[in-house]
């Protein structure tokens, strides 16, 4: 008997447009011979089937009525970047009602979504990281104080968020306050980080109870000042090279760090870990627990180089979560 899989996408953040693209692609990839797939569009408190009917999902038991038949979903594939998916709200709902889902649990999702707290959790691993400052709305810190701690250039970005929305690379003291204002439009907390000159790379990783897939590393070359929203999602604005043009030693170190980060934080499903490599040292930047999954995204390209189809990879995740502990 086929299990019923709901693929949830959309959400309420500035990344919702990207989530829609990811959701449609994940819905296409999931093996239809093994599963019944139901794309579900999420906006605010309304969850609806992404079809002509627009039938609303019953969130009391996570079900839907189709042609007078009640369909109960057995599994939730969450592909919502930002809120309410990646920040842990939606995983919490599914954990309360006992429905397995594709990503990290509530605690891990919320902590990894918070860039500053995530770095604090990983300090004991001794993985190299850029110096950073956390600033909350209403707190005061002068530009000179900031520069004294992290230097110039530096990055100022929302502490909770992704896709580089609201992120600025600051080169002068005079630009600090404007960058802070831009970041605060996205979030009530911002993180100010030391700039490390080097090669930006990204590494996908998936671990199940019986298997692990540490994917090849992708080198990211942005035509903009950094790998911002435009560079990520506008064709021709960045070059992504898989496998990355780095030494075997640095590649192994990145992959070791990725597995250590995955295990230390207690991640589940597909995650992507970003680094900057400077003088052959990988510095941890951030982790994406619900990375982009459109055809143009990094994870599908890495899977292709690794030699596994996305259909197979998604099946591994779904069956792993459906299996009783």
Number of C-alpha atoms within 10 A of each C-alpha: 6 11 16 17 23 25 26 29 30 29 26 18 20 18 21 20 16 19 27 25 18 27 26 19 15 25 21 14 17 22 16 13 7 12 17 17 22 18 21 28 24 23 15 11 10 12 20 19 20 18 11 6 9 12 15 17 19 14 14 7 13 18 16 19 13 11 7 7 8 10 14 16 19 19 23 23 26 24 29 31 30 26 21 22 27 30 27 22 17 21 26 19 14 19 13 9 12 12 17 20 25 22 25 24 21 19 16 21 26 22 19 24 25 21 24 22 14 18 21 10 14 17 11 9 11 8 16 16 19 15 15 20 14 16 19 13 12 8 8 8 10 11 15 12 10 19 18 10 14 18 18 18 17 22 22 29 28 27 24 22 25 24 21 18 19 23 27 23 20 21 14 13 15 11 13 22 15 13 19 25 15 18 24 21 13 19 16 14 21 29 21 30 26 20 20 18 11 15 18 22 28 28 27 27 24 21 20 16 11 7 11 11 16 18 26 22 29 24 22 23 17 18 14 13 9 19 19 20 17 18 21 22 15 10 10 11 16 19 15 18 16 21 18 18 13 16 10 9 9 15 20 13 14 26 20 13 22 25 21 15 20 22 12 13 18 13 21 22 23 23 22 22 24 22 24 25 19 13 10 15 15 23 21 23 18 20 25 22 28 26 23 25 22 19 13 16 15 24 25 20 23 23 20 14 14 16 10 14 14 21 15 13 18 20 16 18 22 23 13 19 20 15 9 7 6
